[in-house]
Amino acid sequence: MRALISTSIVMAVAVQGLSISAAQAQDSAGDIAFDVSDALRPLEARGIGSLRLGAWLMTPVVNIGQTYDDNIFATPDDKVDDFITDIDPAITLASDWNRHQTAFKLDGSFGFYQENPDENRRDYSIANTTVFDVWAGTRLTTDLLYRHAQTPRTSPDNLDASAEPLRFDQRQAGLVLSRDLSIFTLSLSGTMKRLTYSNSEAVGGGTINNSDRDRTDSGYAITLGYQPFPQTSASLSLGYEDTDYDDAAQFGGPDRDNNGLTIDLNASKTISELWVIGLNLGYHQRNFADPSLDDLSGSKAIILGADVQWNPTRLTSVTATLLRRSYETTEAGASSIVSTFGTLGLEHQLLSQLVVSAGLDYNLSDYEGATREDHDYGLSLGLEYALMRFLAIEAEYSYRQRDSNVDSAGYDKNTAYLGLRLSF
């Protein structure tokens, strides 16, 4: 269950959006919305409630459990296993006003290793989304985010020479001005994200200076949305993105500053209560400042995405996702990673209190300008049993494997999780 939820978050690409009201995803009180997969259905439908504080709704949740990982460093040889105590709290405070809306979310992901405390995880974030009703049909939306986190050992940009995980801070702000024009919506948006990386201890002693990764990402777009019927929509977006590294070349590396125009066409359709289909076609060009880095153009700049959900019964959801796009990387010689990612998931309510899940995923990572190529495979099996409204047992097994033409980048690992979910 945890793997399916995290996969959905990864596929969202954009960093953390907040739902202003969980009830908005419901058809009616106690009725499950079919256009949302089981793992992402409203909190109330999964037995998690909200506490009313005047004109506010507060939703606290905490997951506490134990994970066994047989390869915590994701290495091809000399595997090291460990037990990790996981504590993942989250609290959302959302307004329930007649006009204007705002929501705050504070969450954390803490992991404490029994034998390898240097790997301890202390991730947390605070986010806010506010919607101002400027006047009828015109809205101003602001998004703010601060996040302190670490890259997992399985990340392609993980440092093999580091004795501890790579930690970073993220600050992000976004602004969207939208205007309804009958069945059309016109939006202007801007986003700025700042990433700063902490120095890390090197294997064998010494310090690794990671400041060459520090950068500022900015993006601007104009979007025309079209919604002729309920549960049917499309949009066309034209934008510009810019990535400015503080000093990527300070240790002799290439200048990784890059920018480019973006075009995105999106469409979604809900067919009865059975099918939800989303499609994305785009073109994201990237021009790099250093001539030694390959630009992204032609077929390599094409973005393809598809999400399909099938609800054969009221108790079952089958989901499939396909995504092809590019990402930033600091891999030597590579300008970016062109990734083709696919998932297949199944969720079924076996009993009134028991939900079982299974998932498969595959990712092909092609390092543009370098010879490296990775094939990642994943399998997960999970269950969630509700003991009572505010208490549930969660269990999950997952297997991951990476086949790479770089010997040191390959790995395989098994993880098992057992824990409790506590809610209001």
C-alpha positions in Angstrom: 0.0 0.0 0.0 2.8 2.4 0.9 4.6 1.7 -2.4 1.5 2.3 -4.4 0.9 5.6 -2.7 4.5 6.7 -3.1 4.4 5.7 -6.8 1.4 7.9 -7.3 3.2 10.8 -5.7 6.2 10.4 -7.9 4.1 10.3 -11.0 2.5 13.6 -10.1 5.9 15.2 -10.9 4.9 18.6 -9.5 5.9 18.9 -5.9 3.2 18.4 -3.3 -0.2 20.0 -3.9 -2.7 20.3 -1.0 -6.4 19.3 -1.2 -8.4 22.2 0.1 -11.2 19.9 1.3 -11.1 16.1 1.4 -14.8 16.1 1.0 -14.6 17.6 -2.4 -13.5 14.2 -3.8 -16.7 12.5 -2.5 -19.9 12.1 -4.5 -21.9 12.4 -1.3 -21.6 11.6 2.4 -20.3 8.0 2.7 -20.2 7.5 -1.1 -16.8 6.8 -2.7 -15.7 8.8 -5.7 -15.0 6.5 -8.6 -12.6 8.9 -10.3 -10.0 8.4 -7.6 -8.1 5.1 -7.0 -8.6 3.3 -3.7 -5.3 4.4 -2.3 -6.0 8.1 -2.9 -9.7 8.1 -2.0 -11.0 10.7 0.5 -9.7 10.2 4.0 -13.2 9.8 5.4 -13.8 6.9 3.0 -10.8 5.1 4.5 -11.9 5.6 8.1 -9.8 8.8 8.7 -11.9 11.7 10.0 -11.4 15.4 10.6 -11.7 17.4 13.8 -13.7 20.6 13.5 -12.1 23.7 15.1 -14.6 26.5 14.4 -14.3 27.3 10.7 -11.4 24.9 10.3 -11.0 21.2 9.7 -7.9 19.4 11.2 -6.9 16.0 10.0 -4.1 14.3 12.0 -2.6 10.9 10.9 0.5 9.0 12.1 2.0 5.8 10.8 4.3 3.9 13.2 6.0 0.7 12.1 9.1 -1.4 11.6 10.9 -2.1 8.2 13.4 -4.8 7.4 15.8 -3.9 4.5 18.3 -6.5 3.3 20.4 -4.0 1.3 20.2 -0.5 2.9 23.1 0.9 0.8 21.6 -0.5 -2.5 25.0 -2.0 -3.5 25.6 -4.9 -5.9 27.8 -6.8 -3.4 28.6 -6.9 0.3 25.0 -6.2 1.2 24.2 -4.7 4.6 20.8 -5.3 6.2 19.1 -3.5 9.1 15.9 -2.9 10.9 14.4 0.6 10.7 11.8 2.1 13.0 9.5 4.3 10.9 7.4 7.2 12.3 5.5 9.2 9.7 3.2 11.9 11.1 1.0 14.3 9.1 -1.4 17.0 10.0 -3.6 19.0 7.7 -5.5 22.2 8.7 -8.0 23.3 6.0 -10.4 26.2 6.1 -14.2 25.7 5.7 -15.1 29.2 4.6 -17.8 30.4 2.2 -15.3 32.5 0.3 -11.5 32.0 -0.1 -9.8 28.8 1.0 -6.5 27.9 2.5 -4.9 24.7 3.7 -1.7 24.0 5.7 0.0 20.6 5.8 2.9 19.6 8.1 4.3 16.1 7.6 7.4 14.1 8.4 9.1 10.9 7.6 11.5 9.7 10.3 13.5 6.4 10.1 15.8 5.2 12.8 18.3 2.4 11.9 19.2 -0.1 14.5 22.8 -0.8 13.5 23.6 2.1 11.1 22.5 5.4 12.7 24.3 7.5 10.1 21.5 6.4 7.7 18.8 7.8 10.0 16.1 9.7 8.1 14.7 13.0 9.4 12.6 14.4 6.5 9.9 17.0 7.1 8.0 19.6 5.1 5.4 22.3 5.6 3.2 23.5 2.7 0.4 26.0 2.2 -2.1 26.4 -0.6 -4.4 29.5 -0.6 -7.2 30.3 -3.1 -8.4 33.9 -3.2 -11.7 34.6 -4.9 -10.7 37.9 -6.5 -14.0 38.4 -8.1 -16.6 36.2 -9.8 -14.8 33.7 -12.0 -11.3 35.0 -11.2 -9.0 33.2 -8.7 -5.5 33.8 -7.4 -3.8 30.7 -6.0 -0.6 30.7 -4.1 1.5 27.7 -3.2 4.4 27.7 -0.7 6.6 24.8 0.4 9.6 24.2 2.6 11.1 20.7 2.6 14.1 19.2 4.3 14.8 15.7 3.0 17.5 13.2 1.9 17.9 11.4 -1.4 17.4 7.6 -1.1 20.4 5.4 -1.5 18.7 4.0 -4.7 18.7 7.5 -6.4 20.8 7.7 -9.6 22.5 10.8 -8.2 23.5 9.1 -5.0 27.2 9.4 -4.1 28.9 6.1 -3.7 31.8 7.9 -1.9 29.5 9.4 0.7 29.3 7.7 4.1 25.9 9.3 4.7 22.8 10.1 2.7 22.7 13.2 0.5 20.6 15.8 2.3 19.0 18.9 0.8 16.6 21.8 1.5 13.9 22.8 -0.9 12.1 26.2 -0.9 9.3 26.7 -3.5 6.7 29.3 -4.3 4.1 29.3 -7.0 1.4 31.8 -8.2 -1.5 31.1 -10.5 -4.0 33.7 -11.8 -7.0 32.1 -13.5 -10.1 33.4 -15.2 -13.2 31.4 -16.1 -14.5 32.2 -19.6 -17.7 30.1 -20.0 -16.4 26.5 -20.8 -12.8 27.9 -21.0 -10.3 28.9 -18.3 -7.3 31.1 -19.0 -4.4 30.8 -16.5 -1.1 32.6 -16.0 1.4 30.8 -13.6 4.9 31.1 -12.3 7.0 28.9 -10.0 10.3 29.3 -8.4 12.2 26.5 -6.6 15.4 26.7 -4.7 17.5 23.6 -3.9 20.6 23.7 -1.6 22.6 20.6 -0.6 24.5 19.9 2.6 28.0 18.7 2.7 28.4 15.0 3.5 31.0 12.9 5.2 33.2 10.8 2.8 33.9 7.2 3.1 37.3 6.9 4.9 37.1 10.4 6.3 37.0 13.9 5.0 34.1 16.0 3.6 32.3 16.1 0.3 31.4 19.6 -0.9 28.0 19.3 -2.6 27.4 22.9 -3.3 27.9 22.3 -7.0 24.4 20.8 -7.0 22.8 24.0 -5.6 20.4 25.6 -8.1 17.4 27.7 -8.7 14.6 26.4 -11.0 12.0 28.8 -12.4 9.1 28.4 -14.8 6.3 30.4 -16.4 3.3 29.3 -18.4 0.1 30.4 -19.9 -2.6 27.7 -20.0 -6.0 27.5 -21.8 -8.3 25.0 -20.2 -11.4 23.5 -21.8 -14.2 21.7 -20.0 -17.3 21.2 -22.2 -18.9 18.6 -19.9 -18.4 17.5 -16.3 -15.6 15.0 -15.9 -14.3 15.8 -19.3 -11.4 18.4 -19.7 -8.5 19.4 -21.8 -5.8 22.0 -21.6 -3.0 23.5 -23.7 0.0 25.1 -22.0 2.9 27.1 -23.3 5.8 27.8 -21.0 9.4 28.6 -20.4 11.7 26.9 -17.8 15.1 27.9 -16.6 17.6 26.1 -14.3 20.5 28.2 -12.9 23.2 26.4 -11.0 25.1 28.5 -8.4 28.5 27.2 -9.6 28.3 23.7 -11.1 31.7 24.1 -12.7 33.6 25.0 -9.4 35.2 21.5 -9.2 36.0 21.3 -12.9 32.6 20.0 -14.1 30.6 21.4 -16.9 28.3 24.4 -16.7 24.9 22.8 -16.3 22.8 25.9 -16.6 19.9 25.2 -19.0 16.6 26.6 -20.3 14.0 25.9 -22.9 10.4 26.3 -24.1 7.7 23.8 -23.1 4.4 22.8 -24.7 1.9 20.5 -23.0 -1.4 19.2 -24.2 -3.5 17.4 -21.5 -6.8 15.6 -21.7 -8.9 13.6 -19.2 -12.2 11.8 -19.4 -14.3 9.8 -16.8 -16.5 7.3 -18.5 -19.4 6.3 -16.3 -18.1 4.7 -13.1 -15.8 2.4 -14.8 -13.0 4.2 -16.6 -10.8 7.3 -15.9 -8.4 8.2 -18.7 -5.7 10.9 -18.7 -3.4 11.7 -21.5 -0.4 14.0 -21.8 1.6 15.0 -24.9 4.4 17.6 -24.6 7.6 18.9 -25.9 10.2 20.2 -23.4 13.3 21.5 -25.1 16.5 22.1 -23.0 19.5 24.1 -24.2 22.6 23.7 -22.0 25.2 26.4 -21.5 28.2 24.1 -21.8 28.7 22.7 -25.3 30.0 19.4 -23.9 26.5 18.6 -22.7 23.9 17.4 -25.2 20.9 19.5 -25.7 17.4 17.9 -25.5 15.6 18.4 -28.8 13.8 16.3 -31.4 12.4 13.0 -30.2 14.4 13.2 -27.0 12.4 16.3 -25.9 9.0 14.6 -26.4 6.9 14.1 -23.3 4.4 11.2 -23.3 2.0 10.3 -20.5 -1.0 8.2 -19.9 -3.0 7.2 -16.8 -5.8 4.7 -17.0 -8.0 3.6 -14.1 -10.5 0.8 -14.4 -13.1 0.1 -11.7 -14.6 -3.3 -12.6 -16.5 -3.3 -9.3 -17.2 -0.9 -6.5 -14.5 -2.7 -4.5 -11.8 -3.0 -7.1 -9.5 -0.5 -8.9 -6.9 -1.4 -11.5 -4.5 1.4 -12.5 -1.9 1.7 -15.2 0.5 4.6 -15.8 3.0 5.3 -18.6 5.3 8.3 -18.5 8.3 9.4 -20.6 10.1 12.6 -19.7 13.5 14.0 -18.8 15.1 14.9 -15.4 18.1 16.9 -14.1 21.2 14.9 -13.2 24.7 15.5 -12.1 26.0 12.2 -13.5 29.5 12.8 -15.1 29.2 13.4 -18.8 25.4 13.3 -18.9 23.2 16.4 -19.5 19.9 14.7 -18.3 18.1 11.5 -17.8 15.5 10.5 -20.3 13.1 8.2 -18.3 10.4 5.9 -19.5 8.3 4.8 -16.5 5.4 2.4 -16.3 3.3 1.0 -13.4 0.4 -1.5 -13.0 -1.5 -1.6 -9.8 -4.4 -3.5 -8.3 -6.4 -2.6 -5.2 -9.3 -4.7 -3.8 -11.5 -4.4 -0.7 -11.5 -8.1 0.2 -13.5 -7.6 3.4 -15.2 -4.6 4.9 -12.1 -3.9 7.0 -9.5 -5.4 4.6 -7.9 -3.9 1.5 -5.2 -5.8 -0.4 -3.0 -4.3 -3.1 -0.3 -5.4 -5.6 1.9 -3.3 -7.9 4.5 -3.7 -10.6 6.7 -1.0 -12.1 9.5 -0.6 -14.6 11.7 2.3 -15.4 14.3 2.7 -18.2 16.8 5.5 -17.6 18.9 6.7 -20.5 21.7 9.1 -19.6 21.8 11.6 -22.4 25.4 12.2 -23.5 26.8 9.3 -21.4 26.8 5.5 -22.0 25.0 4.6 -18.8 21.6 2.9 -19.0 19.6 1.6 -16.1 16.7 -0.8 -16.0 14.7 -0.7 -12.7 12.1 -3.3 -11.8 9.7 -3.3 -8.8 7.1 -5.5 -7.2 5.0 -4.8 -4.1 2.3 -6.6 -2.1 0.4 -4.9 0.6 -2.6 -5.0 2.9 -4.4 -2.7 5.3 -6.8 -4.0 8.0 -9.0 -1.6 9.9 -9.2 -2.7 13.5 -11.5 0.3 14.3 -12.3 3.6 12.7 -9.1 5.3 13.9 -6.7 2.3 14.0 -5.5 0.1 11.1 -2.7 -2.5 10.6 -0.6 -2.0 7.5 1.8 -4.6 6.0 3.9 -4.5 2.8 6.5 -6.5 1.0 8.5 -5.1 -1.9 11.3 -6.2 -4.2 13.5 -3.8 -6.3 16.2 -4.5 -8.8 18.4 -2.4 -11.0 20.3 -3.7 -14.0 22.8 -1.2 -15.2 25.8 -1.2 -17.6 27.7 0.5 -14.8 28.6 -2.3 -12.5 28.6 -0.3 -9.3 25.0 1.1 -10.0 23.2 -2.2 -10.0 21.5 -3.7 -7.0 18.6 -5.8 -5.7 16.8 -5.5 -2.4 13.9 -6.9 -0.4 12.0 -4.8 2.2 9.2 -5.8 4.5 7.1 -3.4 6.6 4.6 -3.9 9.4 3.0 -1.0 11.2 0.0 0.8 12.6 -1.9 3.8 11.2 -3.4 6.1 13.9 -6.0 8.7 13.0 -8.7 10.9 14.5 
